[in-house]
Amino acid sequence: MMAAKGQIDEKVVLQVAASSGLDLDRLKSDMNAGEIDEIIKRNYDLAQALDIHGTPAFVIGGELVPGAIDIATMKQKIAAARKSG
């Protein structure tokens, strides 16, 4: 999906899924399942509550880290969070 160009719509999702060998009938069924909508809503509400407006974003300890970070920075932040308890 990360390599897909342009707008990501259902057609693109299904093309990528098919090329990855996924069961398209199962995928379509799962995409229309009510519990999936609920999970997405809960995640969206959590992102809103944490004032997260993009991806990636990380919560490390009590710190919100927006955007991509390198592995060294992530390890440093995790170590600091563990140290601070």
N, CA, C and O atoms as a MOPAC input file, in Angstrom:
PM7 MOZYME 1SCF
protein

 N      0.82700 1    -1.17800 1     0.00000 1
 C      0.00000 1     0.00000 1     0.00000 1
 C      0.87600 1     1.24600 1     0.00000 1
 O      0.51900 1     2.26400 1    -0.59300 1
 N      2.01300 1     1.16200 1     0.66200 1
 C      2.90000 1     2.32600 1     0.73800 1
 C      3.44800 1     2.70000 1    -0.63800 1
 O      3.80400 1     3.85700 1    -0.86100 1
 N      3.52000 1     1.77100 1    -1.53600 1
 C      4.05400 1     2.04300 1    -2.86900 1
 C      2.98000 1     2.55700 1    -3.83100 1
 O      3.29700 1     2.99900 1    -4.93600 1
 N      1.72600 1     2.50000 1    -3.42000 1
 C      0.63800 1     2.94800 1    -4.29700 1
 C      0.73500 1     4.45000 1    -4.51400 1
 O      1.02000 1     5.20700 1    -3.58600 1
 N      0.49800 1     4.86200 1    -5.72400 1
 C      0.56500 1     6.27700 1    -6.08800 1
 C     -0.83800 1     6.85700 1    -6.17900 1
 O     -1.78700 1     6.15600 1    -6.53100 1
 N     -0.96400 1     8.13100 1    -5.86200 1
 C     -2.23400 1     8.82400 1    -6.01800 1
 C     -3.21500 1     8.50400 1    -4.91600 1
 O     -2.84400 1     8.03400 1    -3.84100 1
 N     -4.47600 1     8.76900 1    -5.20500 1
 C     -5.55300 1     8.57200 1    -4.24400 1
 C     -5.74900 1     7.08800 1    -3.93500 1
 O     -5.83200 1     6.25900 1    -4.84100 1
 N     -5.82200 1     6.76900 1    -2.64600 1
 C     -6.06000 1     5.38900 1    -2.22700 1
 C     -7.56600 1     5.22400 1    -2.04700 1
 O     -8.13900 1     5.70600 1    -1.07000 1
 N     -8.19300 1     4.55000 1    -2.98200 1
 C     -9.62100 1     4.28700 1    -2.89000 1
 C     -9.82900 1     2.77800 1    -2.80800 1
 O     -8.86700 1     2.01200 1    -2.75900 1
 N    -11.08700 1     2.35900 1    -2.79400 1
 C    -11.38500 1     0.92800 1    -2.65600 1
 C    -10.79500 1     0.12300 1    -3.80500 1
 O    -10.31400 1    -0.99000 1    -3.59500 1
 N    -10.82400 1     0.66400 1    -4.99900 1
 C    -10.28000 1    -0.05300 1    -6.15800 1
 C     -8.79000 1    -0.33100 1    -5.95600 1
 O     -8.32200 1    -1.44000 1    -6.21400 1
 N     -8.05400 1     0.66800 1    -5.49900 1
 C     -6.61700 1     0.49300 1    -5.27000 1
 C     -6.38500 1    -0.51800 1    -4.15100 1
 O     -5.51200 1    -1.38000 1    -4.25700 1
 N     -7.16200 1    -0.41000 1    -3.08900 1
 C     -7.01500 1    -1.35000 1    -1.96600 1
 C     -7.21900 1    -2.77900 1    -2.45300 1
 O     -6.44700 1    -3.67200 1    -2.10300 1
 N     -8.24200 1    -2.99400 1    -3.24700 1
 C     -8.52300 1    -4.34500 1    -3.73500 1
 C     -7.45000 1    -4.83600 1    -4.70000 1
 O     -7.12000 1    -6.02100 1    -4.69900 1
 N     -6.90200 1    -3.94600 1    -5.52100 1
 C     -5.81300 1    -4.33400 1    -6.42600 1
 C     -4.57800 1    -4.75000 1    -5.63500 1
 O     -3.95400 1    -5.76600 1    -5.94000 1
 N     -4.22700 1    -3.96800 1    -4.62300 1
 C     -3.06300 1    -4.29700 1    -3.79500 1
 C     -3.30800 1    -5.60400 1    -3.05100 1
 O     -2.42100 1    -6.45500 1    -2.97400 1
 N     -4.49900 1    -5.76400 1    -2.50900 1
 C     -4.83400 1    -6.98600 1    -1.78100 1
 C     -4.74100 1    -8.20900 1    -2.69200 1
 O     -4.20100 1    -9.24400 1    -2.30000 1
 N     -5.27100 1    -8.08300 1    -3.91000 1
 C     -5.22200 1    -9.20600 1    -4.85900 1
 C     -3.78500 1    -9.54400 1    -5.20900 1
 O     -3.42000 1   -10.71700 1    -5.28800 1
 N     -2.96800 1    -8.52200 1    -5.42000 1
 C     -1.57100 1    -8.77600 1    -5.77500 1
 C     -0.77400 1    -9.35400 1    -4.60600 1
 O      0.30200 1    -9.92100 1    -4.79600 1
 N     -1.31600 1    -9.20300 1    -3.39500 1
 C     -0.66500 1    -9.75200 1    -2.20100 1
 C     -1.17900 1   -11.14500 1    -1.85800 1
 O     -0.71300 1   -11.77200 1    -0.90700 1
 N     -2.14900 1   -11.62500 1    -2.64600 1
 C     -2.66800 1   -12.97300 1    -2.42900 1
 C     -3.75200 1   -13.06800 1    -1.37600 1
 O     -4.05400 1   -14.16700 1    -0.91300 1
 N     -4.35000 1   -11.94500 1    -0.97900 1
 C     -5.40600 1   -11.99300 1     0.02500 1
 C     -6.71000 1   -12.50700 1    -0.57800 1
 O     -6.93800 1   -12.40600 1    -1.78300 1
 N     -7.54200 1   -13.04800 1     0.26500 1
 C     -8.87200 1   -13.52900 1    -0.11400 1
 C     -9.77000 1   -12.30300 1    -0.24700 1
 O    -10.15100 1   -11.70400 1     0.75800 1
 N    -10.11300 1   -11.92500 1    -1.48400 1
 C    -10.87400 1   -10.70100 1    -1.71900 1
 C    -12.29400 1   -10.77400 1    -1.17500 1
 O    -12.82100 1    -9.76700 1    -0.70100 1
 N    -12.92100 1   -11.94100 1    -1.23500 1
 C    -14.26900 1   -12.06700 1    -0.67500 1
 C    -14.24700 1   -11.82900 1     0.82700 1
 O    -15.10500 1   -11.12600 1     1.36100 1
 N    -13.28100 1   -12.40700 1     1.49600 1
 C    -13.14200 1   -12.21100 1     2.95300 1
 C    -12.81600 1   -10.75900 1     3.25800 1
 O    -13.37100 1   -10.18700 1     4.19700 1
 N    -11.92300 1   -10.15100 1     2.47900 1
 C    -11.55500 1    -8.75400 1     2.69300 1
 C    -12.77500 1    -7.84800 1     2.55800 1
 O    -13.00000 1    -6.97600 1     3.39800 1
 N    -13.56000 1    -8.05200 1     1.50200 1
 C    -14.75700 1    -7.22100 1     1.29500 1
 C    -15.73600 1    -7.39700 1     2.45800 1
 O    -16.33200 1    -6.42700 1     2.92600 1
 N    -15.89400 1    -8.62400 1     2.91600 1
 C    -16.77500 1    -8.88800 1     4.05000 1
 C    -16.26800 1    -8.18300 1     5.29900 1
 O    -17.04300 1    -7.54700 1     6.01400 1
 N    -14.97600 1    -8.29300 1     5.56200 1
 C    -14.38200 1    -7.64100 1     6.73500 1
 C    -14.48700 1    -6.11900 1     6.64500 1
 O    -14.72800 1    -5.44600 1     7.64800 1
 N    -14.30400 1    -5.58200 1     5.43400 1
 C    -14.36700 1    -4.12600 1     5.25400 1
 C    -15.76100 1    -3.59000 1     5.58000 1
 O    -15.89900 1    -2.43900 1     5.99200 1
 N    -16.78900 1    -4.41100 1     5.40000 1
 C    -18.16200 1    -3.97400 1     5.63500 1
 C    -18.68500 1    -4.36600 1     7.01000 1
 O    -19.84500 1    -4.10500 1     7.32700 1
 N    -17.84600 1    -4.98800 1     7.82800 1
 C    -18.27000 1    -5.43100 1     9.14700 1
 C    -18.40000 1    -4.23100 1    10.09300 1
 O    -17.52500 1    -3.36600 1    10.13600 1
 N    -19.48300 1    -4.19200 1    10.83700 1
 C    -19.73100 1    -3.10000 1    11.77300 1
 C    -18.66300 1    -2.94100 1    12.82500 1
 O    -18.34400 1    -1.82300 1    13.22900 1
 N    -18.10500 1    -4.05500 1    13.27400 1
 C    -17.08000 1    -3.95300 1    14.31500 1
 C    -15.82300 1    -3.25100 1    13.81300 1
 O    -15.10400 1    -2.63500 1    14.60000 1
 N    -15.55300 1    -3.33600 1    12.52200 1
 C    -14.40300 1    -2.62200 1    11.95100 1
 C    -14.64300 1    -1.12300 1    12.02000 1
 O    -13.73900 1    -0.36400 1    12.37300 1
 N    -15.84700 1    -0.69300 1    11.68700 1
 C    -16.18900 1     0.72900 1    11.80200 1
 C    -16.01900 1     1.21600 1    13.23500 1
 O    -15.53200 1     2.32300 1    13.46600 1
 N    -16.41800 1     0.39400 1    14.19000 1
 C    -16.30100 1     0.77700 1    15.60600 1
 C    -14.83900 1     0.90200 1    16.02500 1
 O    -14.48100 1     1.83000 1    16.75000 1
 N    -14.00400 1    -0.01300 1    15.58100 1
 C    -12.57100 1     0.05700 1    15.90200 1
 C    -11.95500 1     1.32000 1    15.30600 1
 O    -11.18600 1     2.01700 1    15.96800 1
 N    -12.29400 1     1.60400 1    14.06800 1
 C    -11.77500 1     2.81000 1    13.42300 1
 C    -12.25100 1     4.05100 1    14.16500 1
 O    -11.47000 1     4.98100 1    14.36800 1
 N    -13.51500 1     4.08600 1    14.57400 1
 C    -14.04400 1     5.23400 1    15.30800 1
 C    -13.31200 1     5.41200 1    16.62900 1
 O    -12.95400 1     6.53400 1    16.98600 1
 N    -13.08300 1     4.32000 1    17.36600 1
 C    -12.36400 1     4.41800 1    18.64700 1
 C    -10.94900 1     4.94100 1    18.42800 1
 O    -10.47200 1     5.78400 1    19.18700 1
 N    -10.27500 1     4.44200 1    17.38700 1
 C     -8.92500 1     4.92100 1    17.09400 1
 C     -8.92800 1     6.39800 1    16.71700 1
 O     -8.05500 1     7.15500 1    17.14200 1
 N     -9.91600 1     6.80700 1    15.91500 1
 C    -10.03900 1     8.21000 1    15.52000 1
 C    -10.28500 1     9.08000 1    16.75600 1
 O     -9.65500 1    10.12500 1    16.91200 1
 N    -11.19100 1     8.65600 1    17.62600 1
 C    -11.48700 1     9.41600 1    18.84200 1
 C    -10.25600 1     9.53400 1    19.73400 1
 O    -10.00800 1    10.59200 1    20.31200 1
 N     -9.48800 1     8.46300 1    19.85000 1
 C     -8.26000 1     8.50600 1    20.63700 1
 C     -7.26100 1     9.48200 1    20.03400 1
 O     -6.64700 1    10.26800 1    20.75500 1
 N     -7.09400 1     9.43900 1    18.71500 1
 C     -6.18700 1    10.37000 1    18.04600 1
 C     -6.62500 1    11.81200 1    18.27900 1
 O     -5.78900 1    12.68100 1    18.52700 1
 N     -7.92100 1    12.06900 1    18.20300 1
 C     -8.43300 1    13.42100 1    18.46000 1
 C     -8.12600 1    13.83400 1    19.89400 1
 O     -7.68400 1    14.95800 1    20.13100 1
 N     -8.35300 1    12.94100 1    20.85000 1
 C     -8.11500 1    13.25900 1    22.26100 1
 C     -6.64000 1    13.55000 1    22.53100 1
 O     -6.30700 1    14.37700 1    23.37900 1
 N     -5.76200 1    12.86200 1    21.80000 1
 C     -4.31600 1    13.07100 1    21.97200 1
 C     -3.77900 1    14.17000 1    21.06700 1
 O     -2.58200 1    14.45700 1    21.08000 1
 N     -4.65600 1    14.78500 1    20.28300 1
 C     -4.29200 1    15.86000 1    19.35400 1
 C     -3.29300 1    15.37400 1    18.30400 1
 O     -2.36100 1    16.08900 1    17.93400 1
 N     -3.50600 1    14.15100 1    17.83400 1
 C     -2.67900 1    13.57400 1    16.77000 1
 C     -3.36700 1    13.85400 1    15.44100 1
 O     -4.54100 1    13.52900 1    15.26000 1
 N     -2.62700 1    14.46200 1    14.51000 1
 C     -3.21800 1    14.85400 1    13.23400 1
 C     -2.57100 1    14.19100 1    12.03000 1
 O     -2.88800 1    14.54600 1    10.89500 1
 N     -1.67900 1    13.24600 1    12.24500 1
 C     -1.04300 1    12.58600 1    11.11900 1
 C     -0.34600 1    11.32100 1    11.56300 1
 O     -0.30400 1    10.99000 1    12.74700 1
 N      0.19700 1    10.62700 1    10.58800 1
 C      0.94000 1     9.40500 1    10.87300 1
 C      2.31400 1     9.51800 1    10.23600 1
 O      2.47300 1    10.19300 1     9.21900 1
 N      3.28200 1     8.87900 1    10.80800 1
 C      3.16400 1     8.16100 1    12.07200 1
 C      3.16700 1     9.12400 1    13.25300 1
 O      3.55700 1    10.28500 1    13.12900 1
 N      2.73300 1     8.62600 1    14.37900 1
 C      2.82500 1     9.33200 1    15.65300 1
 C      3.01300 1     8.26800 1    16.72800 1
 O      2.44500 1     7.17900 1    16.65200 1
 N      3.80700 1     8.60100 1    17.71200 1
 C      4.11000 1     7.65000 1    18.77800 1
 C      3.84000 1     8.31200 1    20.11500 1
 O      4.08900 1     9.50600 1    20.28600 1
 N      3.33100 1     7.53600 1    21.06500 1
 C      3.24800 1     7.98100 1    22.44600 1
 C      4.25600 1     7.13900 1    23.20100 1
 O      4.10400 1     5.92400 1    23.33100 1
 N      5.28600 1     7.80300 1    23.69600 1
 C      6.37000 1     7.10900 1    24.39800 1
 C      6.42800 1     7.69300 1    25.79600 1
 O      6.78900 1     8.85400 1    25.99000 1
 N      6.06600 1     6.86500 1    26.76700 1
 C      5.91100 1     7.39400 1    28.12100 1
 C      4.75700 1     8.37600 1    28.09300 1
 O      3.65800 1     8.02900 1    27.66200 1
 N      4.99100 1     9.58300 1    28.54200 1
 C      3.96200 1    10.61200 1    28.49800 1
 C      4.14900 1    11.58700 1    27.35800 1
 O      3.47800 1    12.61900 1    27.31100 1
 N      5.04600 1    11.28300 1    26.44000 1
 C      5.38500 1    12.20900 1    25.35600 1
 C      4.75100 1    11.77600 1    24.03800 1
 O      4.80600 1    10.60800 1    23.65400 1
 N      4.15300 1    12.74200 1    23.36300 1
 C      3.65400 1    12.52100 1    22.01700 1
 C      4.76400 1    12.89600 1    21.04400 1
 O      5.26700 1    14.02000 1    21.06900 1
 N      5.14000 1    11.96100 1    20.19500 1
 C      6.20200 1    12.18100 1    19.22000 1
 C      5.57500 1    12.10400 1    17.82700 1
 O      5.36400 1    11.01500 1    17.29400 1
 N      5.28000 1    13.26900 1    17.24100 1
 C      4.67400 1    13.24700 1    15.90800 1
 C      5.73200 1    13.04300 1    14.82900 1
 O      6.85900 1    13.52500 1    14.94400 1
 N      5.35400 1    12.33100 1    13.79600 1
 C      6.25800 1    12.15400 1    12.66000 1
 C      7.21400 1    10.98600 1    12.83200 1
 O      7.31200 1    10.37500 1    13.89700 1
 N      7.90900 1    10.70200 1    11.75100 1
 C      8.86600 1     9.59700 1    11.73700 1
 C     10.10300 1     9.97200 1    12.53600 1
 O     10.56600 1    11.11100 1    12.49600 1
 N     10.62200 1     9.00300 1    13.25600 1
 C     11.88900 1     9.19300 1    13.97200 1
 C     12.77300 1     7.98900 1    13.67900 1
 O     12.28600 1     6.89700 1    13.38500 1
 N     14.06700 1     8.20700 1    13.76500 1
 C     14.98700 1     7.10000 1    13.50500 1
 C     15.05200 1     6.17800 1    14.72200 1
 O     14.61300 1     6.54000 1    15.81400 1
 N     15.59300 1     5.01100 1    14.52400 1
 C     15.61700 1     3.99100 1    15.57600 1
 C     16.42300 1     4.44100 1    16.79100 1
 O     16.06000 1     4.12400 1    17.92300 1
 N     17.50800 1     5.17400 1    16.57100 1
 C     18.31300 1     5.65200 1    17.69400 1
 C     17.51000 1     6.61500 1    18.56500 1
 O     17.56300 1     6.53600 1    19.79200 1
 N     16.77800 1     7.51000 1    17.94200 1
 C     15.94400 1     8.44900 1    18.69400 1
 C     14.85200 1     7.71200 1    19.44400 1
 O     14.56100 1     8.02900 1    20.59700 1
 N     14.24300 1     6.72300 1    18.78800 1
 C     13.19400 1     5.95500 1    19.45300 1
 C     13.75700 1     5.23200 1    20.67800 1
 O     13.14500 1     5.25300 1    21.74600 1
 N     14.90800 1     4.59900 1    20.52900 1
 C     15.52800 1     3.89500 1    21.66300 1
 C     15.84200 1     4.86200 1    22.79500 1
 O     15.64800 1     4.53900 1    23.96700 1
 N     16.32900 1     6.05200 1    22.44200 1
 C     16.65400 1     7.06900 1    23.45200 1
 C     15.39200 1     7.49800 1    24.21100 1
 O     15.40700 1     7.60400 1    25.43700 1
 N     14.32500 1     7.73800 1    23.49000 1
 C     13.07700 1     8.17600 1    24.11700 1
 C     12.47400 1     7.07000 1    24.99000 1
 O     11.93800 1     7.34900 1    26.06200 1
 N     12.56000 1     5.82400 1    24.53200 1
 C     12.05900 1     4.70800 1    25.33200 1
 C     12.88000 1     4.56200 1    26.61000 1
 O     12.32500 1     4.35800 1    27.69000 1
 N     14.19000 1     4.66600 1    26.48600 1
 C     15.05900 1     4.55500 1    27.66500 1
 C     14.75200 1     5.66900 1    28.66500 1
 O     14.68800 1     5.42500 1    29.87000 1
 N     14.56500 1     6.88400 1    28.16700 1
 C     14.23900 1     8.02500 1    29.03200 1
 C     12.89200 1     7.81600 1    29.72400 1
 O     12.74400 1     8.12700 1    30.90600 1
 N     11.90800 1     7.28900 1    28.98700 1
 C     10.59200 1     7.04800 1    29.57200 1
 C     10.67400 1     5.96800 1    30.65400 1
 O     10.04400 1     6.08500 1    31.70600 1
 N     11.43800 1     4.93700 1    30.39400 1
 C     11.59600 1     3.86600 1    31.39500 1
 C     12.30400 1     4.38900 1    32.63600 1
 O     11.96500 1     4.01800 1    33.76000 1
 N     13.29400 1     5.25600 1    32.42300 1
 C     14.05900 1     5.81600 1    33.55000 1
 C     13.18900 1     6.71200 1    34.41800 1
 O     13.32100 1     6.72600 1    35.64200 1
 N     12.29900 1     7.46000 1    33.77600 1
 C     11.46400 1     8.39400 1    34.52800 1
 C     10.29000 1     7.69900 1    35.20700 1
 O      9.56900 1     8.30400 1    36.00100 1
 N     10.10800 1     6.42700 1    34.88600 1
 C      9.10900 1     5.61200 1    35.55200 1
 C      7.75500 1     5.76300 1    35.03700 1
 O      6.83100 1     5.11700 1    35.53200 1

